């Protein structure tokens, strides 16, 4: 019976975490920060060829 409650708790915790990420759109907010950081990095790189 204890194993049932442990599995139920893990599933419920996973659902709450993923629902929170979905509800507050946290995945896109994280990607936006990464995109900005990568943009700064690649904008300052020296180019070998000009377009």
C-alpha positions as CSV (number, residue, x, y, z in Angstrom):
1,X,0.0,0.0,0.0
2,X,2.9,2.4,0.7
3,X,4.3,1.9,-2.8
4,X,0.9,2.9,-4.2
5,X,1.1,6.2,-2.3
6,X,4.7,6.8,-3.4
7,X,3.8,6.3,-7.1
8,X,0.7,8.4,-6.7
9,X,2.8,11.2,-5.1
10,X,5.4,11.1,-7.8
11,X,2.8,11.2,-10.6
12,X,0.9,14.1,-8.8
13,X,4.2,16.0,-8.3
14,X,5.1,15.6,-12.0
15,X,1.7,16.8,-13.0
16,X,1.9,19.9,-10.8
17,X,5.4,20.8,-12.0
18,X,4.5,20.4,-15.7
19,X,1.2,22.3,-15.3
20,X,3.0,25.2,-13.6
21,X,5.5,25.3,-16.4
22,X,2.7,25.3,-19.0
23,X,0.4,27.8,-17.1
24,X,3.1,30.5,-16.7
25,X,4.7,29.8,-20.1
26,X,8.1,29.2,-18.4
27,X,9.6,27.2,-21.2
28,X,9.3,30.1,-23.7
29,X,10.6,32.6,-21.1
30,X,13.7,30.4,-20.7
31,X,14.2,30.1,-24.4
32,X,13.9,33.8,-24.8
33,X,16.7,34.4,-22.3
34,X,18.9,31.8,-24.0
35,X,18.1,33.3,-27.4
36,X,19.2,36.8,-26.2
37,X,22.5,35.4,-24.7
38,X,23.3,33.5,-27.9
39,X,22.4,36.6,-30.0
40,X,24.9,38.7,-28.0
41,X,27.6,36.0,-28.5
42,X,27.1,35.6,-32.2
43,X,26.7,39.3,-32.9
44,X,30.2,40.0,-31.5
45,X,31.9,37.1,-33.5
46,X,34.4,38.0,-36.2
47,X,33.2,37.1,-39.6
48,X,35.4,35.6,-42.3
49,X,33.1,36.4,-45.1
50,X,30.8,39.4,-45.7
51,X,27.4,38.7,-47.1
